[in-house]
Amino acid sequence: MPIIVNLDVMMAKRKMSLNELSEKVGLTLANLSILKTGKAKAIRFSTLESICNVLDCQPGDLLEYTKE
């Protein structure tokens, strides 16, 4: 898939665990894990907004496009 999710990179930069992010964003661990591993097919803008708010980052910090 040409969209790469860098959630794990931003979490490491902020020294935040998946459990902590899950609690602050209000998503289940399973859903965050799917997003983190790049297996998600879609993401709601409201979810992206919440993650960016908690991690103090921009959507471009989390999502990257690469040509296949």
C-alpha positions in Angstrom: 0.0 0.0 0.0 1.5 3.4 -0.9 0.3 5.1 2.3 2.6 4.5 5.2 1.4 5.1 8.8 4.1 6.5 11.0 2.1 6.3 14.2 4.8 4.2 16.0 7.5 6.8 15.1 5.4 9.7 16.6 4.6 7.6 19.7 8.3 6.9 20.2 9.2 10.6 19.8 6.6 11.5 22.4 7.6 8.5 24.6 4.0 7.4 24.7 2.7 3.8 24.9 -0.1 2.3 22.9 -2.1 1.9 26.1 -1.6 5.6 27.1 -2.5 6.8 23.6 -5.6 4.6 23.6 -6.8 6.1 26.8 -6.2 9.7 25.7 -7.7 9.3 22.3 -10.6 7.1 23.3 -10.0 4.3 20.9 -9.6 0.6 21.6 -6.1 -1.0 21.7 -7.2 -3.2 18.8 -8.2 -0.3 16.5 -5.0 1.6 17.3 -2.9 -1.5 16.7 -4.5 -2.0 13.3 -3.7 1.6 12.5 -0.2 1.4 13.9 0.7 -1.7 11.9 -0.6 -0.1 8.7 -3.4 -2.6 8.2 -6.1 0.0 8.4 -8.1 0.6 5.2 -9.4 4.0 6.3 -9.3 6.5 9.1 -11.9 9.1 10.2 -10.8 12.7 10.2 -12.1 13.0 13.8 -9.8 10.1 14.8 -6.9 11.6 13.0 -7.6 15.0 14.7 -7.7 13.3 18.1 -4.4 11.5 17.6 -2.7 14.7 16.3 -4.0 16.6 19.3 -2.7 14.1 21.8 0.6 13.6 20.0 1.0 17.3 19.2 1.7 16.7 15.6 0.4 17.3 12.1 -1.4 14.7 9.9 1.6 14.7 7.6 3.7 13.5 10.5 1.6 10.4 10.7 0.8 9.7 7.1 3.3 9.3 4.2 2.7 8.6 0.5 5.2 6.5 -1.4 4.9 5.3 -5.0 4.7 1.6 -5.4 
